[in-house]
């Protein structure tokens, strides 16, 4: 029902926009989030957006390089990443939350298949 798209192999310093397309269900009333997981590491919170798209939240490490947005008309969530670094290499997942803390993956009920972002130095 959720599918993250837009990953690929990029060079350090490049920008990339990930999208999360929903099908079979409308997610316009759900707050949404992005997480990522690198090999050997736990899944970590990246960014979240309110159901309306008006409020956004970011992990500390983002430091202005990531922008999350939500287009309810298109049932799609985006994650724009600027100035990519090799340490951003990970599988990125989008998810829909019913409530609770935006940075807690356990609060997300629906998960999409991830998209791999590989950043070469």
Secondary structure, DSSP 8 states (H G I E B T S, - for coil): -EEEE--EEEETT--EEEEEEE-SS--TTSEEEEEEE-TTS--EEEEEE-TTSS-EEE-GGGTTSEEEEEETTTTEEEEEE-S--GGG-EEEEEEEE-SS-TT-GGGEEEE-B-EEEEEE-
